[in-house]
């Protein structure tokens, strides 16, 4: 990637019945968090629409946000988009692909879901399964994103 200043990022979660796409924004303290807007789409959305929403989320990710003081408040819109009431339920039902973008390339990094408790809880990047591709049409972006989810575990 060219420089961290020109890199944008987004999180894409897949559930049994929907996708949730959100920009990953840097807080004023330097932490990167998934943030609003959280866009929920049906699983059968077209690749064109899936790619379009992802590219919009990536564009929004460059805007910094204040560092959260209320973590439950920052999580509430994400949980609402997933139609779940707790982080535990969210974690147990989600798969995640993290997407970064520089001026020319998109990188799709699948993750392993370590569950909601224990030392391995949370999502863990699988860098060996990452796919780097030139930025293409929205439909091609959506297609690559769907394929990246096949590597999640």
C-alpha positions as CSV (number, residue, x, y, z in Angstrom):
1,X,0.0,0.0,0.0
2,X,1.2,3.5,-0.8
3,X,0.8,5.1,2.6
4,X,-1.4,4.8,5.6
5,X,-2.9,8.2,4.8
6,X,-4.3,7.0,1.5
7,X,-5.6,3.6,2.8
8,X,-9.3,3.2,3.4
9,X,-10.9,0.2,5.2
10,X,-14.2,-1.4,5.7
11,X,-15.7,-4.4,7.5
12,X,-18.1,-6.7,5.8
13,X,-20.1,-9.2,8.0
14,X,-22.1,-12.0,6.7
15,X,-25.0,-13.5,8.7
16,X,-27.5,-16.2,7.8
17,X,-29.8,-13.7,6.1
18,X,-27.9,-10.5,5.5
19,X,-24.7,-8.7,4.8
20,X,-23.6,-5.7,7.0
21,X,-21.1,-3.3,5.5
22,X,-19.5,-0.4,7.4
23,X,-16.5,1.9,7.1
24,X,-13.7,1.4,9.5
25,X,-12.7,4.8,10.9
26,X,-9.7,5.9,12.9
27,X,-10.6,7.6,16.2
28,X,-8.8,10.7,17.4
29,X,-6.8,8.4,19.8
30,X,-5.6,6.2,16.8
31,X,-7.8,3.1,17.3
32,X,-9.7,1.8,14.2
33,X,-13.3,0.9,14.8
34,X,-16.3,-0.2,12.6
35,X,-18.6,2.8,12.5
36,X,-21.8,4.2,11.1
37,X,-23.3,3.9,8.7
38,X,-24.0,0.1,9.0
39,X,-25.7,-0.9,5.8
40,X,-27.7,-4.1,5.9
41,X,-28.4,-5.9,2.6
42,X,-30.1,-9.2,1.8
43,X,-27.8,-12.1,1.0
44,X,-29.2,-12.3,-2.5
45,X,-28.3,-8.7,-3.3
46,X,-26.6,-8.3,-6.7
47,X,-22.8,-8.2,-6.9
48,X,-23.1,-4.8,-8.4
49,X,-25.0,-3.4,-5.4
50,X,-22.8,-5.3,-3.0
51,X,-19.7,-3.8,-4.6
52,X,-21.2,-0.4,-4.8
53,X,-22.0,-0.2,-1.1
54,X,-18.6,-1.6,-0.2
55,X,-16.9,1.1,-2.3
56,X,-19.0,3.8,-0.6
57,X,-18.1,2.5,2.9
58,X,-14.4,2.6,1.9
59,X,-14.8,6.2,0.8
60,X,-16.4,7.1,4.1
61,X,-13.6,5.5,6.1
62,X,-11.2,8.3,5.7
63,X,-13.1,10.6,8.0
64,X,-11.8,10.4,11.6
65,X,-14.2,10.2,14.5
66,X,-13.9,11.2,18.2
67,X,-12.6,8.5,20.4
68,X,-15.5,6.6,22.0
69,X,-16.2,7.1,25.7
70,X,-19.3,4.8,25.6
71,X,-18.5,1.6,23.8
72,X,-22.0,0.2,24.2
73,X,-23.3,3.3,22.4
74,X,-20.9,2.9,19.5
75,X,-21.8,-0.8,19.2
76,X,-25.6,-0.3,19.3
77,X,-26.1,0.6,15.6
78,X,-24.0,-2.4,14.5
79,X,-26.0,-4.8,16.7
80,X,-29.2,-3.2,15.4
81,X,-28.2,-3.7,11.8
82,X,-27.6,-7.4,12.6
83,X,-30.9,-7.6,14.5
84,X,-29.2,-9.0,17.6
85,X,-29.2,-7.7,21.2
86,X,-25.7,-8.7,22.4
87,X,-22.1,-8.8,21.3
88,X,-22.1,-12.5,22.1
89,X,-24.9,-13.2,19.7
90,X,-23.3,-11.0,17.0
91,X,-20.0,-12.8,17.4
92,X,-21.5,-16.3,17.3
93,X,-23.4,-15.7,14.1
94,X,-21.1,-13.5,12.0
95,X,-18.4,-14.1,9.5
96,X,-16.1,-11.2,8.7
97,X,-14.0,-10.1,5.8
98,X,-11.9,-7.0,6.3
99,X,-11.3,-4.9,3.2
100,X,-8.6,-2.3,2.6
101,X,-8.1,-0.1,-0.4
102,X,-5.3,2.1,-1.6
103,X,-5.2,4.1,-4.8
104,X,-5.2,1.0,-7.1
105,X,-5.8,-2.2,-5.2
106,X,-8.4,-3.8,-2.9
107,X,-7.3,-6.4,-0.4
108,X,-9.9,-8.8,1.0
109,X,-8.8,-10.5,4.2
110,X,-11.0,-13.3,5.5
111,X,-11.0,-14.0,9.2
112,X,-11.4,-16.9,11.6
113,X,-14.2,-16.5,14.1
114,X,-12.8,-17.5,17.5
115,X,-16.2,-17.3,19.2
116,X,-17.4,-15.1,22.1
117,X,-15.3,-16.4,25.0
118,X,-11.8,-17.7,25.8
119,X,-8.4,-16.8,24.7
120,X,-9.2,-17.1,21.0
121,X,-12.4,-15.0,21.1
122,X,-13.0,-12.5,18.4
123,X,-12.1,-12.3,14.7
124,X,-8.6,-13.2,13.6
125,X,-7.2,-12.2,10.2
126,X,-6.2,-15.0,7.9
127,X,-3.5,-13.1,5.9
128,X,-2.5,-16.2,3.9
129,X,-6.0,-16.3,2.5
130,X,-6.1,-12.6,1.5
131,X,-6.9,-11.7,-2.0
132,X,-5.4,-8.5,-3.6
133,X,-7.0,-7.2,-6.8
134,X,-7.0,-4.1,-8.9
135,X,-10.1,-1.9,-8.3
136,X,-12.6,-2.9,-10.9
137,X,-16.3,-2.6,-11.5
138,X,-18.7,-2.7,-8.6
139,X,-19.9,-6.1,-9.9
140,X,-16.4,-7.5,-9.9
141,X,-15.8,-6.1,-6.4
142,X,-19.0,-7.8,-5.2
143,X,-17.9,-11.1,-6.8
144,X,-14.5,-11.1,-5.2
145,X,-16.0,-10.2,-1.8
146,X,-18.4,-13.2,-2.0
147,X,-15.4,-15.5,-2.9
148,X,-13.4,-14.2,0.1
149,X,-16.1,-15.4,2.5
150,X,-15.5,-19.0,1.4
151,X,-12.1,-18.7,3.1
152,X,-13.6,-17.6,6.5
153,X,-13.6,-20.2,9.2
